[in-house]
Amino acid sequence: MKAKKLGQYYYAPCGRNWGVWQYTFVCDDASCASKVQTFFSKDEAEAFVYKNNGWGTRRKLS
């Protein structure tokens, strides 16, 4: 995972779905985030995070 930055988005499992959070506070040993959205698939959550963080699109290895 990339280094945590204020305002950055990340995704993680949330029950049966995938949630996207945005960091609202970051320091060396702690961080806080607010939930932004819930997705049914990991691919949708990942695409949302990459787009909103300005990382382009992730290349899938085959």
N, C-alpha and C positions, 0 to 999 in steps of 0.2 A: 504494500500500500504506500502511496505517496505521502510525504510529510503533511501533517495537519496544518491548515491555514484558515484564518478567520474568513468566513463567508463561503468556504469550500463545501461542496456536496459530497456525500458518500452514501453507499447503499449497504444494506444488511438484511438478513432474514427477519421477518416480523410475522410470527405465527405461520400460517400456510403461504403467506405472500412475501413480498419484498418491500421494504420501506426505504425511503430516501430522506436523509437528514441533512441539515445545513449547520455547520459550526457557528455558534454565536459567541463562544469564548474559548480561547486556546492559550495554554501556557506550557511550560516544560513538563509538568507532572499531572496535568488535568485538562479536561475539555468539557464543554457543554454544547449541545446541539438541539435544534428544534426540528420536529418531524414536518416534512414538506408534503409528501405524497406517498401513496401506497400503490404498488403494481402487482399484477398477478404472476408475472414472470421475471426471472433474473435478467434476461436479455433486455426487457423494457426498462427496468430500473438502471441497468448499466448504461444503456444508450442515453437516458435522461441525464445521468451524472456526467458522462463524457461530454455531452453537448453543452451543459450549463457550466462546466468547469473550463470550457474552451480547449479541451484536449483532442478535439477531432473525433475520429471513430477508432474503435479498437480493432486491431487486426486479429482475426481468428486463425490459430494455427491448425493446419489440417494434417 
